[in-house]
Amino acid sequence: MSDDKNNLIGAWSASGEGRHCVSLYEGLRSHQGANGIVFEHIKGCDIEGSDKSQFEAVIKKAKESDLIILSIGEHKDMSGEAASKTMLRLPGVQEDLLKALKATGKPVVVILMNGRPLVLNDVQENADAILEAWWLGTQAGNALADIIYGDYNPSAKLPMSFPRHEGQIPIYYNSKNTGRPIKSDSKYNSKYLDMPNTPLYPFGFGLSYTSFEYSVPKSDKLSYGADETINISITLKNTGSYDGAEVVQLYIRDLVSSVTRPVKELKSFQKVMLKKGESKEVIFKLTKKDLSFYNQKMEWIVEPGEFNIFVAGSSETSNSIKINVTK
């Protein structure tokens, strides 16, 4: 899919035309950093089907190269309206191509082009890096080239969970709590025998060329009236070697209520830019609206009680503080 244009506009492109798109291959070659870099492009296989006749030529060229950039995924008509699937693996022999290229010993960067979360266990095991591109539109090739060359430090976060297996679906971060939570000393709880309950990549997940460190959340006090503003703060530090932006996410959990509540609810987020080594205090303000829900009488209320407030780089976190809300 590296020199593909027609799929870049996705399933909901209306009157958009693929001929106006910049492919990944075009973007890489025309980038200002391309001087002195020799690109060899070979189509390894079709999106669908079992034809592996090109594998030998691709592997030969890969062994002569310093880096492999493999663009794989779905075609645009595999997502959108009337395009449900029971199997969320990469179609055709694309995973076989990836494994064959990984066996060369060369570093492999995978560019994913798809319109839905996929099951990527084998991709994760055989790729040195994964860049989720979705359907980026007419300037896809230039945007991806900026990231691959390092001109732009990615900061995006996943808007949905990626399962480990189709058997986990539906899987989402804001599920209700189970009456039989996982305990290591008990057989009879809500778990799978053959894999973890957690997604492969959780809601809100996303990596950068740098790294970030979160402090434990703090509040200006531990008990609030229902009409008071709750001030939550953390210290965020760029601990990596590059300047970068991090999407700081705040979730709440209502620990006791008259109706069942989600284990986490995203209530706020901020995108924070930090130079390497820089630290910054990030402050969130929660109001009565953020803690409210509809009770059994369909009244929009805040119930007194304890809340956990989580602040982290994704929904999969235990970094929290407990506060109490009174009447």
N, C-alpha and C positions, 0 to 999 in steps of 0.2 A: 504493500500500500504506500510505499515511500514516494512513488511518482504518480499516485492517484490524485485526481482532481474532482471527479464527479461525486465521490462520497463525502467530500469535506463539508458540503453545505447541509448534510443531514436530511432527515425524513420530512422536516417541516419547512422546507426551503421555498415553498410557493413557486414563484416565477424565477427563482435564482438559477443560475446556470454554472455548471462546473468549469466551463472554459475560462471563467473569470477568476478562478482560484489559483493561488500559488501553492504548489505541492511542496512537501517536505524536502525532496531532492533539489528542487529549484531554490528554495529558501536557503539551504545549506551552501549551495554553490555560489549564490550571489551575495552572501553575507560578507561584510567588510573583513571579517577574520579568516576568510577562506584562502587568502594568499598563501601559496606554497603547499596547500593541502590537496592531495589527489583523491578524488571521489570515484569509486567504481560502483555502478548500480547494476544489480541483477535481480530480476524477479524470481523469487524462490519457489512460489506456488500460487495457486488461486486461493481466493478467500474460502471457497467451498471445494469439495471434491477430494479425491485420493491420489492425485498425480504427484509423484515425487521425482519426476524425470530431471528436474532442474537442480535437485539437491547436490549432486556431485560437482556441478560447475560452481555453485554458490560456496560450497565448503572449500574447494580449491582456491577460490579468490579470497575467502576469509582467512585462510592460513597465510596468505601473502600480505595481509593487512595488519594495521596496528589496533584498529577499533572496528567493531561491528555495530551498526545502528540498524535495528530490525523493526520495521513498522508493520504491525499486525492488528487484527481486530475483526469487526463485522462490516458488512456493507450497509448502507444507510437504510435500506428497506427491511432490515432485520429489527428495527426499532420503530417507535411511533405507533400510530393507530393500527389496530388489527395485526399486530406483530408479536404476539406472546410466544414464549418458548418455555419448554420444560427443562432443557439442558442449557446451562449458562456457560459452558466451556467454549473456548475459541473454536469456531467451526473448521472443518476440513483437517488438513495435516499441518496447520500452523505451529502447534505445540511440538510436533515432531521436528520441524525445521529449527525451532529454537533450541531444542535439546542437541541436535546435530551440530549447531553452531557453537553452543557452549562447550561441547566436547573438543573443539579445536584449541581450547585454552586461552583464546582471545577474550578481552572484556566485551560484554554484550550489553548494549543499551536498548531497551525495548520501549518503543513508542506505541501506545494503545490508542486506537481509534474505534470508538464504540458508543452506543447510545443508551447503555444500561450497565449496572454493575455486573461483573463477570466473576466466575469462580477461577481464581488465579493462583492456586497453590503451586502448580508446576511452573508457572511463569515466574513466580517469586523465587523459587528454588534455582532457576536456571538463568536469571537475569542479574546483572550487576547493578542495574538501575532501571526503574520503571517510571515513565512519564505518561500520565493519563491525559490524553489530548481531547477526549470526547469528539465532537464535531465542531471545529473552530471556525469554519467559514472561509471567506475568500482570502484572508491574510494568514491562514494557518501556517504555511511554510515559513514565513518570515517570523511569526511569533515563536514557533518551536525552535527556529535557528537562534533567536536571541537567548533562549533558555539554555540550549545545548552548548553554545559558545560561552555562556556565563555572563553575557551583557545584562541579563535580567535574572535576579534571584527569585525563584518561585516562592509564593506565599499562600497559594490557594489551599482550601480545605474541602474535603469530600462532603457533598450535600446529602449523602445516603451511605448506608453500610454495605460493605462487600462481604458476602457470605463465604464460609469455607466450603460449603456444600449446599446443593439445592434443598436437601432435607431440612435445613435450618430455616427455610423461608416459611412464613414472613419473619424477618429479622430487622429490628429497628431499635434505636437507642432509648426511646421513651416508652418502653413497654411497661405493663403493670407488674408489680411484684408477685412472685409465685408464693403459694402457701407452703412450699417445700424447698426452701433455698438450699444450695449445694453445701454439704458438710462432708468433710473427709472421713468421718467416722460413721456415716450412715449410708445405707444403700438406697433407701426410699426417698429420693429427692429429685428435683427437676434437672436432669443432666442427660447427656448422650454417653453411651458406653464407648464409642469409637472416636470421639473428637470433643474439643472444648465447646462450651456454649457460646463463646465470644465470636464475633465476626473476624474475618481475616484482616480487614481494615475497617475501623469503626467510623461512625458519623463524626465529622469534624477533623478527621486525620489528614495530615499532609506534611511532607518533609521540605526542607530548605537546604541550601548549600551551607548554611550555618546552623548553629544549635542554640537553644534557649533554655534557661533555667528559671523555674517558678518558685517563689517563696510560698510558705503556707499562708492562706488568706487571713486577713485581719478585719475586724469590725470596730467601729468607734465605741460600741457597747454590746453587751450580750443579750439584752432584753429590750424589746421595742413595743410600743403601742401600735395598734393596727394602722393608724393614720400617720405614723412617723416614717420618714425617709431612712432607709437602711444604707449605710455607707460601708462598702466592702473594698478592700485594697489588697494588692499584691505587689511585690517587687519582681520585675521581669529583667533578666540579664542575658545579653547576647554573649554566649560562652564560646562561640566559634571563631573562625578566622576571617569572616566576611561580614560586611554590612548586610542587614536583611530586615524584613518585616515579618511580624508574627501576628496571627489572628487569635487574640486572647478571648476565651469563651467562658461565660458564666452560666452555670446550671443550678437549679434548685431541686430539693426533694422535700416534700411535705411528709414528715415522718408519721404523723397520726392525724387522720381526718375521718369525716363521716361517710365519705365515699372513697373508693380505691383511687390512688393517684399514681402517676408514672414514677419510675425509679429515678429519672432525671428529666428535667425540662430546660431547654435552652431559653434563657431570658434576656441575654444581652451579649454583645461581643464588640471588641474594638481592634482595629488594625494598628499596630504599633511599630514604628520604624526605629531601629537601633543600630548604631555603628558598632563594629566589633569591640567587645569589652565594655560597652556602655550598659548602664542599668537605668531603669525608670520605674517610678511608682505608677501603677495603673489603678484608677479608682472607678468603681461602679456604684450607681445609686439605684436602689430598688424602692418601688413605691407599693402602695396597697394593691394596685392593679396587677403587679407582678406576682403577688402571692394569692390572688383570688381564683376561685373556681366556681362552677355551678353545683350546688348541692342537690339533694333529692327533690327539693321543691322548685328546682330551676331558679334559685336565687343566686346572684353573683356576690359571693361573700369571701371574707377572710376568716378562717377559724383559728382561734388561739391554739398555740402549741409550738413544738420544736420543728425547725427546718435545718436541713443541711444545705450549705452554700458551697458549690464546687467552682474552682477557677483553674483552667488548664488549657492545653493546646488541642484537646479532643474530648469527646464524651467519655472515653474510657479512662477514668481517673478516680482516685480516692482523695485527692488533694482538696480538703474541705475544712470548713468551720461550722460549728453548730450555734444557732441563735434561737432565742425564744421570742414569740410574739404573743402579746397579751391583748385583751379587749381594748 
